[in-house]
């Protein structure tokens, strides 16, 4: 018998982002988006009429903070788990969310690959059932929720600058040169090229020659959707 898909409600105030998240959820086997809500009030109404297993919850909603919404839902008897989607990096918020059923955090902006990884790990955690044979089995079940440690960056590269370069490149669908990224991020052209080449090596960006320039030609870099 085929297992029922995990039913996801997308709660996101930005309509474009909400549509993208619904599309992302639909691309992950074993998951189905059963609706979307742009406010906390809409989310509450959706939960009253639809069975939901998992909330993909933006923390900054126009009418309520996401954690406050999660707290009120728990008090009302709703037991859906929560994957928080946020640009906030306050670890106090992360700790508070753990007690409210937040099983994962996804920082904006993120790619499909990032969300897919979190959803797959959640599905593995959710599938754990029965009685554990010992501590090792309990540890394995909990470890399913934890993302693998990120690979170390090459010497001289920093995660905050890499994120800024990534955002600058992702926001320009037509691509950018190292000079363009340098201007957008506020770093030197040589430094920008190092970060761009790292993204190419990691399979997150593509490089192509930019013809028609005088002197040594620059390369055009384009973000590859995950």
N, C-alpha and C positions, 0 to 999 in steps of 0.2 A: 504494500500500500504506500502510495506516495505521501510524504509528510505535507501537512498544510503549510503554505508559505507564511512567513512572519509578516504580520500586517503593520505597516508603518504609517504614522501620521506626520506629515511635514509641517512644522510650525515656524514660519519665516515671514517677516514683515515686508521684505523686498520681493515684489511679484516675479521679477526676472530670476532672482536666486531661488525662489520657491519652485518655479517651473523646472529649473536646472536640477534641483535636489530630487524632485519627483522623478525626473528622467533618470538620474543616477541610480536611485533605488530600484527602478524598473529594470535596470541593466544587470543587477546582481541576482544570480539564480537563488531561489529560495526566499525572495523578498517581494512584497507587492506594496505599492503606495496606495492606501485606501482613501486618501484625501489630503488637503492642505488647508492651513489656516494662517491668516496674516496677523491675528491678535490673540491674546490670551482668551478673550471672550469667545472668539470663534473656535478655538481649540476645545474649550469646555463643552460647547454645543456639539461639536463633532464627536467627542468622547461619549456623550449621552446617547447618541444614535448609532454609533459604529464601534464594533469591537476592535481594539487597538492593542498590539503587543509592544510596540516600541515608538517612542516619540523622537523625532529628529528635531530638536528644539533649539531655536535661536534664543539666546539669553536676553537680548535687548529688543523687547517688543514695545510697541507704542503705548500700551495700556498697563503693562505689568512686567516686572523683571522675571526672567525665565525660572529662576530658582523659587521665587515666590509663587509662581504658577504651579511648579512641581509640588511645593509644600501643600498648596490648597487642594491639589488633585489627590494627594495621598490622604488628606483629611476627609475627602469626600468618598474615599473607598476605591479610587482608581489605582491599579497596580502596574500599569505599563512601565517598562524600563525607559530610560532616557539616555540618548546620546546628545550631549550639548554641543551646539555649533556656535562659536563665538570668536570675536577678535580680542577679547579680554585675556590677559595673561596673569591675573591676580590669583596666586596660589591659595589665598584664603577662600576665594570663591570655589576653587576646585575641591578643597577639603569639605566645605559646606555641602557641595553637591553630592558627595559620596553618601551622605546620610539620607538623601532624598531620592535615591534610585538612579543617580547619574552613573552609568557604567563606563562611559567613554567621553572624551573631549576631542573635538576636531576644531583646530584653529583655522580661521579664515585668513587669507584665501586658501582653498584647498582644491586638489584635483580629484577626478573620479577615482583614480587609483588609491588615493588616501582614504576616501570614504569606503570604497570597496573592501579595503583591508580591515577597517573597523567593523563593518557589517559582517564579514566572514568570521572574524574573531568572536563577535557577539553570538553568531549562530552556533559556533563550536561550544561556547560557554553554555548557551541555552540547551544544547543537546545533551549535556551531561546529566545523567539521571541514575537512579538507583542508589545503593549504599556504597560508599567509598570503602575500599579494602584497607586503606591506611592513609597516613599523612601525605605520602607521595601523590596519591590520586587526587586528594583535595588540592594540593599545590598545583597539579597539572590543570585542573579545572579552572582555578583562579588565574593561572598564567595565560590561559587562552585570551583573556581580555587585554593583556599587556602587549603593546606594540614592541617589535624588536628594537634593540638599541640602534640608533642611527649610525651609519658608517662614519668613521672619522674623516674630517675634511682634510684635503692636502694642506701641508704646512703653509702658513701665511694667509689662509682663507678663514673667514669667520662666519658663523651661522647668521647673525643679524644682517651682515652685508649681503650674504647670499640670498636671504629672503627679500631684501630690497631690490636686488638685481632680478630675481625671479618675478616679483610683482611688476616691475617696469616692463619686462619682456612679455609677460602674460597679457598685459593691458594693451599691447600693440599687436593686433592680429597680422599686420603687414610686416612685422619684424623690425629689428633695430640693428644698427652697427654698434661696434664697441664705443665709437665716439658718441652715438646717441644715448647709449646706456650710461656712459660716464657723465653726460650732461644731466640726465634724469635723476641719477642717484647721488651725484656729487663726489665722484671719485675720479682718479686718473684713467685715461684711455687704456693704459697698459694693465692696470688693476682690473678694469671692467672686462678686458679680454680674457684674463685668467679665470674670472668667474664664469664667463660665457663658455669658455672651453671646457670647464668642469661640468657645466650643464650638458654640453654636447656629449662628453665622455659618459655621463650618467644616463644618456638616452632621453633627457628631458627637453633638449633643444636640437634644432637642425641648423647647419651652417651651409651657406651657399655664397659664391663669389658675387660681388656687386660690380657690374661692368659699367663702363662709361665714365669712370673717375680718372682724373689726371694723376699721374704718378703711381705709386704702389696701391693697388686696389684694396679696398676694405671688404670684409666679409659681412654678409647680412645674417643675422641670427633670428630664428623664429621658434616660438614656444611650441612644443608638441603636446597636445592634450593627452592626459593620462587615461 
